[in-house]
Amino acid sequence: MRIDPVLCQNILIAVESDPSAGSGQSLSIFVDGYDEKIVAHHVKYLWDEGLITGSEATHLQSPFPEILVFDITPDGRRLLDEREPESPRRRIGF
């Protein structure tokens, strides 16, 4: 599967913007206009690359990779800063 950089960026923004990020609770990641399976593969990619934190929950009956997402990493924030440093859609996180 080809990785869609726009979808990756949207997932990172969704994680960063979630008020529960960093709380230890898993986050629900939904991106309008994308199939759940495609989003799941991209979440797995971001997790593999160390851009989000989480825990793998894939089992034999899983129709696609399942990652319980907890937060965005500093590397994920840096990537967003490089791509959209002045975007009004993002909050400043320290």
Buried (B, 14 or more C-beta within 10 A) or exposed (E): EEEBEEBBBBBBBBBBEBEEBBEEEBBEBEBEEBEEEBBBBBBBBBBEBEBBBBEEEEEEEEEBBBBBBBBBBEEBBEBBEEBEEEEEEBEEEE
